[in-house]
């Protein structure tokens, strides 16, 4: 059966992988690597079914991945930077720094986005110059100046998407050293960001040293792209920081599903595992309908 691509290897992603694989699909899980999710940081878990004694989050995560591998699920350690739905294909493209993965169905399970920038102007100018998706909004910055806040692969990807459109692109690392090599075509500022300023729309970004950088748009790309960031890039509906799904974990985009913390509500392992199972089964139904 055609490929199911799962982004995220936490409880929701691994549960989805198990059910999709048992349903007969070729399943690939893209993950930033072991011990990177919220579960791996849990020192002791005492409220999960089947364990008489407490278990560490890292050990529970390890067992989940090993169980999925035993069934034939493939795990690849690559950070997903963008998700698209090309008109020329019947499926999806997931871009990493090294390659593009194709899939007939995608399940977003990379957890909730917990990184934001708590400075004046970010929330006030959302939709009026503050954006979370370069692929969605780059066209509106033709001949203008755009700033990307972030210091990693995700921020660099967003900046490179803007380059063909904007007259000037800046990366503001917010006090961090860049984790990637930034080309000379992108202007870099390392000072922490203190505010986003403007009138009806964004007009500048203020740094801690008092410098005001003229900018028509600001793109948030801190850390890595979470499930909600990827959902927005492909036109999936969101409610704030959560992806909107139906009772079968389906988004409004055919073939795109979401499970776990990224759907909001109860942020617990039991809920993530259930939603992952439902998403995996739904992906199988979607593939069978396409093949009918």
N, C-alpha and C positions, 0 to 999 in steps of 0.2 A: 504494500500500500504506500501511497505518497508520503512525503516527509512532514512531520510535525516538528516545528522549531519552538523550543521553550527558552525564554530569556529569564534566567534566575534559577538558582539551585538550592533555594530554601525549602521549607516544608511544602509550600504550595507548588513550586516548580517540580520537585521530585515526585510528589504525589501525582501530579498531572502526567509526568513522564511514565510512571508505572502503569497508569490506566490506559494511556495512549499506546504504549508498547504492548500491553496485554491484549489490546484491541487489534493488533496486527500492523501498526504503523511503524515506519522507520522514524525514530525519535532522536533528535539532537538537542542537547541542552548547552546553551552558551552561558558561561558564568565568569565573573571577575576572578574566580579562584577560591580555593577552600578557605574557610575561616574568615570570610569577609562580610557575611550577613549578620543580622541582629541575633539570630539563634546562636551562632558561634560565640557570641559575647556573654551568653547567659551562664552564670557560674553553676547554678544548681536548679534543676527542674523537678518539681514534686507534684505537679497537677496534670500529668499527661497519662492517658490510659496505658496500662500494660507494664508499668515499671513499679515494682514493689519498693525499690530504693531510689533515692534521688539520682539523677543522671545529669551530667554536664551538657550544656547546649552543643559544645563542639563534638562530643561523642555521639549525641543523637543525630547531628547533621552527618557525621561520618557514616554511621550505620545506614541512614537513609540513602545516601549516594551509592554506597557499596551494594545495597539491595537492588537499586535500579540498574547498576552496571551488570549485575548477575543476569538480569533479564535481557541485556543487549542494548541498553540505552547508552548513547555516546555522549560523553561530557567533554567540552572544549573550553579551555581557559582563554577567552577573548572578551574584551569589553565591547559591548554594542554601543555604537555612537549614533546611529540613525536607523529608522525603519521607514520603508516606503512601499508603495503599491503601484508599480509601474503599469501604465496602460497596455504595454506590449506583452505583459505576462498575465497568467491566470492566478498568480500567487503573490508572494511577498519577497522583498529584499531586505535583509538585515546587514548593515554595514559595520565592520570592525576596522581597526587600523590597518589590518593586513589583507582583508578579503571581503567579498560580498557573499552572503549565504542566501540561497533561495529556498522557499518553503511554500507548501500549499496551504498551511494553516500555522498561525502563531499564537502562543499563549504567553501573555505578559505576567511574570511572577517575580519581578526583581525587587519587590518590597515597596514600602512607602518612601516617598522622597522626604528626607528629614533635613536637607541642607537648604537654607535660604539665607538671605542677606538682610539682617535686621537693622536697616538704616533708613532715615527719613526719605520718602519719595518712591520707594520700591512699590509698595501697595497702592499709593496714591496715583501712580502713573501707569499701572497695569492697563494695557489696552490703549494707552496714549503715549507710547514710546518705550515702555518696558515690556519685553517679550521673553518667551521661553522657548521659541522655536524659530531658528534661522531659516530652515527650509520653508516654513509657512510664510514668513514675513520679509524675507530678503528683498523681494521685488519692490517693496514699498520704500526701500532706501537707495534707489538708483540715484547716483550722483550726490549722495549725502554722507554724513559721518556716523559710523556705528561703533559702539563699544561693546565688547564681550567681557563679562566678569567671570574669571576662572583661570586656572593655571595648569590644567591637565589636558589629556587627549580630547575629552569632550569639548572643552572650551576652544581648543585649536580647530577641531572639526567645524564648530559653529562659525568661527572666524573665517575659515576657508570657504564656507558656503556663501558668506557675505562678500568676499573679495571681488567676484565678477560683477557685482551690482553697485556696491558703495564706492564713493570716491576715496574714502579713507576708512580703514578698519583698525581699531585699537584693541589690545588685550590688557585688561586691568587685573593683575594677579592678586590684588587685595592683601598685600603684605607677604604673600608666599613666593618662593622661588619657583619659576616655571619647571614643570616636570617633563616638558617636552621641548624639542628644538623648534623655535618659532622663526619662520622665514622673515627676511628683511622687509617684505612687503606689508608686514603687520607691525604697527607701532606698539611698544610694550611700556607699561607703567606699573611699577612694583609697589607704590605707596598704598596703604589701606584706603578703602573707599569710605567716606563719611556721610555722603548724601547724594541723592539724585534730585536735580533741581529743574524747574521749568515754570511755565505759566499754564496755558491750556494743554501743552504737550511738553515732553522732555526737551530741555535745551542744553543741559550740561551735567557733568559728574564732578562732584567736589571730593578732593582727596584730603587726607589728614593733614598734609602740610599746607593746606590752604589753596592749592592750585585748583582752578576750575577748568576742566577740559570740555570744550564745546562738543556736543554730541546730539544728534537727532534721534538716536535710538539706543537703548541699552538691552543687551541680551544676557540673561542669567544662565550660566553654565558651570556652576560650582560642583566640584567633585565629579561624579559620574552620572550618566543619564539614567534616571529612575524609570519605572514603568509608566508613570503619568507623563513624564517628558516625552517618551517614545509614543505614547498614545496620542498626544496632541499633534505630533508630527504627521500622523497619518489620518487625522480628522476624526478620531474617536471622541465621543462626548465625555466630559469630565465634570465633576462637582467639586470645585476647589482643587484639592490635591488628590482626590480619589477618582478612579475610573468608573464610569457608569456602566453597569452590567445588568442583564436580566437574570431570571432564576436559573438559567443554564450557563451562566458566566459569559454570555455572549455580549460583545459591544455592538454598537450600531454599524461597524464595519464587518461585512461578511467574511467569516474565516478567522477573525481576530477575537481572542478570548482573554480574560484576565482573572487572576485568582490571588488570594492572600491579602496582605496588608494594603496593597495598592487599591483595593476596592473599598477601603474605609471600614467603619464599624469596629467590631471586636478584634483587637490585635493579639490573637492567641493562636498557638500552634494547632489546636483542635479545629478551629475555624479554617485555617489555611489549608490543612490536609483535606478537609471536606470539599472546599472550593476547588482545590487542585484536582481532586477526583472527578468532580462534575465538569470541570474545564477539559480534562483529558477525554472523557466520554463524549463531550460535545464536539470536540475536534474530530473524533472518529466519525461521528454522525455526519459532520460537515463533509469530510472526505468521501464518504459513501454516497452522499447526495450528488457530489460533483461527478462521481464515476458512473452514476446510474444512467 
